[in-house]
Amino acid sequence: MNKARLIPILIVIAVGIVLGGLILMLDKPSTEATGYTGYDSSEKSQELAPDTGPRNGKLFTSNGFSVELTIFEKGMPPQFRIYLYENGQLLPPSAASVSITLTRLGAPVQFFKFTPEADYLLGDQVVEEPHSFDLAIVAERNGQTFRWGYSQIEARLEMKDAMLKTIGVEIETAGPAIIKSTLKLPGEIVFNPDRIVQVVPRLPGVVIAVNYEPGQMVQKGQVLAVIESQMLADLHSQYLAAQRRLALARTVYQREKQLWEEKISAKQDYLAAELVLSEAKIAADLASEKLRAFGVQPKLGLQAKDLTRYEILAPISGLITARSIALGAVLKDDATIFTVADMSTVWTAVTVYPKDLSIVRVGQKTRVKATAFDVEGEGIVTYITTLIGGQTRTATARVILDNADGLWHPGMFVNVELVSDEIEVPVAVSAHAIQTLRDWTVVFGRYGDYFEARPLELGRSDGKMVEVLKGLNAGELYAAGNSFAIKADLDKEGASHDH
């Protein structure tokens, strides 16, 4: 191609490039100030972060028109306030109409309308904490529509399911629960007086052995002490003599019976022998019962040294709480020498104040917790005193506790929780899920792979479940066990509160 033909073609191409540039410049909207996503009525956008406005709010600008969004929360619930500007000059709030669409994790979409108030536009709803959301702003001025978008993240943490398992965070679902209203009262563990035995020797004698000390456990039938008793020797002698008379009477009876049957002796002799045998049996039985009455098993063939030996046996299994016996001491038959308490059950003496007497009742379920260490148990109220103590001005309720494992000790101070009422509530969460973040009481809601703090207004609690009055809906997932790990991670990352 020759040079003369090439020059006109190049001129046409150059003119086309220039015209195209001019057309693009005419189509592109003016952006005198910045905005995150700014649209004019032709809905073309720009991707810039919002500036800070004169009132430290988020400033969105397009074609010289600006909207400054603030959240005002001094002395009142948080609310949106919007200021309008034209080329940097403040406009009256009636100069444009504005609306906001706000979306949160796990919550319905909110639509905010605005009305003029002083020199700003005021939103018609409270902006709930946390201020973590996506919002779209639509403004109309002089027949032109402006649209901006903005995202703000606060008190939110991304955590995959695999990480949850690693750190042991448990997920539960908020929903209905039964809240057991409780009354807390002080108390003390005491012996069960129905299971305390005073041990007496029942025979006088001299102490020759003592086998147990106070504080030791003893099993039923074990030998607590041994005494030598002359009375026991007399009883043994009576028993042995009665057994010999019985044996002799039985022999005479058998002989007289045989002679009578052979017509050798008279029937009168046979009947007399039968009477003597009956009397001998009665005497032998009486001697045996006398020994058994003192806890001694009748035996034949005892050696002389054993006739006076008397073993004092533990009547029950339990704890020896007192001993008043010593080697060589001379005992009377009614002297209390040991006190043994059965520790398989104990009583809780509960202090009931007059104002609480109408709440405490027999049969009421209770939970008893030791104040000194981690021991707790359950029981029911079995008795309430009818009189109020003159000095303490309190009544006493009794709760029987099982003590098979021996963890309860008399003298321990305890706190007693009595279930006074059971109420079903529509929404509740586990008590161990509750955390404190800034000045909020929160749980961490689970939304996909994210946790986000949900400030709560709480109601009744029984220590296990807490009623939720506001802040979380039934069916929402939340972090229960080990939720403090999420709070710790948020503290590390910094749960900002930048408005």
Phi, psi and omega in degrees: 000132183280166185295328182294324179281329184291323187297315179297324180297315180297323180295320180297317180297317181296317179298322179297319179296317182295314180298320178298320178296320178295321179296316178299321180294324178289324180286330186286129182288157178286141179229072181290327175239175186259158175204155181295307174222105183251132179232139165266194184296343176272002172060037172267146192243165171226151187244076180231146178289147182291148174280175173263129183276177181302334180254027178061024175264182177276126186253122180245127188226141173204130178054039177082349179263131185234147174235123177253120182257124177234158172244112182262129184213028178272110178075013180201166176298149183301138178217149175284136169231135183238133175247141184252142180223149172232112183053040177086354180262134182296132177258157173293151184297341180276001184286345181205157172253137186227143172221155181229136171251121186241131178236142178233167173293126173067021182226155177295156177292140177250138177247121181255128172252154186233144177232149180297140180207110183059240181253019181219170173262133185252131178289154186266005180222161174283138176270098186294147172283154351286158180273067180237110188194171168246135179225152176239129182253131175237123179235141178236127180213127177052042178079001180253140179251132180240139180228133175226154175234152183205141178238139178225130182244132181210135177055040180236144183217131176271131181208117181287162181299324180297322178292325178301315180295324182295316183266359173079026177282128180259140181252130177233170183246129176292140182182188181297151178202161176261117178265123180263107178291133185237153174244125182259127181225153177279159178199178180216141177281131179228163175297150170280106185295340177288346183241030175250130183240129172268120183268123175239152185288333182069349174225138175288152179173184181250133183286127177242350178202140174229123190254346185226152178246161173301141181096348179271149175271144181225147178261150180303132178094348178287151185279115178280318182201166179230137176231160172257124185232124177291325178298322178295323177298319178297319180294320176297317180298315178300320180294314181296318179296320179295323179293323179292317178298324179294319179295319179293316181297324179293322180293314179298318181297315180298321180292313181295326179294317181294318179296320180293320180292331179271008178064027182268318180247168182281156180295332181298321178295320179296316180293325178294320178294323179294322178294317179298321178297318179297317179296322179294321178297318180297317180295320179293318179296321179295319179296321178295316182293328176298319178293315181296329179298335178259012178079020181251129178277122180299133180220147173263157175078021178290145175282161185300323183290339181272351183292332182258353184282122181235119180264126178268115187261151176291123182286336179217166171275137180170197182259132176281114183260341180205150176215133177227061183214145180215156179302136177085352181290146176264120185258146168270162186289345181248012181284134177281116184252333176221152168237123182241129180247128175285119185262009181293336172224149175227165177254149169250117176271108185263129177278119182246120180281151183307324181292342182258359184298330180286345182267322183281133181214156179295138181093357182287138178286142180223156170236126184250128181234132178289145179276335186273327181207179191276084174225133177213157181205173181237150177197186178231154178286123182253345184197145174226129180296145180273345182248147176263133183301140184294323183270314184276339183057036178228159172259171180233131174251152183245132174234125179269129180244140172287134182228038182298329180272357174072022182278336180269132181235132177305138183101345178291139174270141185222162168250134184245124177254120180253131178284111182266335181197155176236121184233132176271128180245152185287328182223129177212157176229162178294140182298325182284357176276343185288129177230166175248124179231120190053236178255022179258151164258119192227162155239163181257108179288147181254120181226099185066238178263011186244147166251141176219138182295138176237099177300137186239150165253118190257154177244232184285156180213149174242017180090340178251314178239149181233131179288137177254116178273329183201143174118341181210138182258156175300137180097346179283142177276148178210160178280124181253272181296137179061029179294341178298336178294325178291317178300320179298318179293321177296321178297324178294316183281338181087101179279088189296159178226054185268110178252000000 
